[in-house]
Amino acid sequence: MANRHVFPREEEAFNDYIINSLAWLIQFQTRLKVSDDNLLALIDVVDKWKDNWTLYLDITKQTKFVNQEKGRLRKLIEAAFRVIYGDIPASAFWADDRTTFNLKGQATGKGSKIKVVDYAPAMALETNAHLNHTLRFHDATRPESSDMPKGHDIYLESFVGEANLKDADIPFANGMKVTHQLYAVAHTEGDVGKTCYYRSYYENTPGKRGPQSRILKVVVS
């Protein structure tokens, strides 16, 4: 799906967008073939956004954490919407759907023909600062380049919990889109001493993902 500017930049417009678009998805879930899991994941993060948005609108409660949380939740919401939009069959879209979601028609240029790559991003810890991890990504097939494979971004998931979890037991969530070689992940004081687990995939424009990267495990300091 070639829709780079789906979401309004202005915060109040973005808030209106997610409320209207979520209501539309709920109303037409069956016709649009939206899975229960994907819809529930979106509802969950939108509910968190609503709680934080109420605090954000109150100038006496608009703390640094509230502002940071707003940015974090926005990324999660955009990622959740893109997962849903990527799963909707092109034939299911009506004109009113595309107007509501601010989606253009199915891409017909070269980008729509790009197949997802059959390898994972190379991912490493660049810096481990207080409450902040900076990750570095690169294409292992082109180690001299900082670019993504053509027509791809990175989809990053994480989980903060106890140490030494088995890979199969890690409940990854917090999916976010990464478009640059370096990406900073913020944590909270409550995360200090816990282990953050990261995994990533290359994702092409239609939302299809390649193989999973190795899992990176970093203690939050």
N, C-alpha and C positions, 0 to 999 in steps of 0.2 A: 504494500500500500504506500504510494508516494505522497504522504501527507506530513510535511515537515513542520507546518505552522497550524496545527489543529487547535491548540489551546491558547486562549487569550493571555497576553502578558500581564495586563492590569489585574490586580488581585481581586477586586470586587467582581469584575467580569468573569474571572476564572471561577470564583465561588458560584456565580449564577450558572456558569457552564456545567459544572459538575452536578449541581442539584437538578437542573433540567435534563441533562443527558442520562443521569442515573434513573430518574423517574421514567424516561422513555425506554430505557433498557428493561426495566422491570415490567412495564406495560406490554412490551412486544418481545419478551424473552423467547417465547416459543417460536414465533415467526423468524426471528433473527438467529435462532439456534445457539443462544448463549448458554454455556454450561452453568449448572448450579454452583460449582466450585469457583469458577471465575467471577461470577456475579457476587457471591458471598464474600470473596476476597476484596472486591471493590467496595462493597457496602461497609465492610469492617474498617477500611482505611478512611472512607468518607465520614463515617461516624466519628472517628478520631479527629479528622479535619474540622468537623462542625464544633466539637468541644473546644478545640484550640482556637478556632475562628472567633468564638464568643469572647474568649480571653483577649484575643488580638484587637477586637473592636473596642474594648474597654481600656482607655489610655492608662488607667491606674493599675492595670494588670498586664500591660504589654511589656513583659520583661525580655531580656536577651534570650532566655530559653524559649519563650513563646515564639519569638521571631525565628529562631533557629528551627524549632519544631515545625513551623509553618512551611519553611523551605524544604525540610525533609519530607513532610507529608505530601507536599505538592509533587515531588519527584515520584513518590510511591503511587500516587493517584494517576499521574500521567502514564506510568508504566502499566498499571492495571487496566486502564482504558485501552492502551495500545494492544495488550494481550487479547482483550475481547474483540476489538475491531479487526485484529489480524485473523481471528477465528471465524468471523462472520462470512459466509459464502457470498461472493460478489453478486450472485443471482438473487440473494435475499434482500439486498438493499433496495429501498424505495427512495424516491427523490426527497421525501420529507425526512427520512433517516439521515441522509447525507447533509441536509440543511441543519438539522438539529445537532449533529455531531461535528459539523464544519469539515466534512470530508469531501474530497474531490472524487471523481470517478476512478475506476481501476487504471493504474498506470499502463501506458502502452509503449513507453520508451525503453531504452536499453536497461534501465534500472530494474524494470519488472521481470527481466529475463535472467537476472543474476541468481545463480544457484548458491545456496548456503555452502560455505566451505566445509571440508570434511576434517578439520582439525580445530583444536581449542586455542584460545589466547594463552600466551606465556605471561604469567602473573607473578609479581614479586613485591616484597615490602620495600618501599623506598625509604620511609622514615617512620619511627614509632615515637611520637611526642606525647605529652600529657593529653589524654582524651582525644587523640587524633592519630589515625593511621593514614599514611599516603601510600597508595598502591601504584605500581608501574606496570603497564601492559605493553606488549609488543607482539608482532606477528613473527612467530618462530621461523617461518619460511623466508622472511626478509629482515633479519636482525639489524641491518644497517638503517632501516627505515622506521619512522615513528608513526606512519600512516596505518589505518585499518585496512583490511582487505577491501577492495572496491565494492561499494554498495552495502557495507556492513558497519554495525556498531557493536558494542559489547553490552551484554546483559549480565549484571553483577548481582549476586544474592549473598546474604550474610546471616549469621546467627551468633548471638552472644550468650554464653552459658558456661557450664563447668568444663574443666579441662579433661582431655583424653577421651572425648566422646568417640565412639565408633562412627565411621563415615556414614553408615546406613542409618544411624540414629540421630543425625543432625537435622532438625526441622527447619531447613532453610526458608527464609522469607525476605521481606524488605527488598524486593527486586527493584533495580534502578538501571537506567540507561547511562552508559559511559561512552563519550564521544572523543575523549582525548587520551593521550598516553599516560598522563598522571591523573589520579583521582583521590581526593581527600575524603575520608569517612570520619565524621564526628561521633564521639561517644559521650556518655554522661558520667557523673561521679559514681553513680551506682554500679557502673560497669567495671570500675577499677579492680584489678586482680582477676577478672574473669577472662576467658578465652574467646576471641572473636574468630569465627570460621568464615572463610570466603570461598566462593566458587564462581566461575564465569563461563560465558559462552559467547561465540560470535553469533550475531543475529542479523539477517538480511532485512531489506526494506519491508517485505511482506510479513515479517515477524517470525520466520522459520529460524530455528537455532541449530547450530552445529554441536559437536561433542562437548562434553563438560571438561573444564580444566581440572588440574589437580587441585585438591583442597588446601588452602593456605590457612595456617593456624597462628594467630598472633595474640599475645597477652596484652590486655588494655592496661596502660600505665597511668 
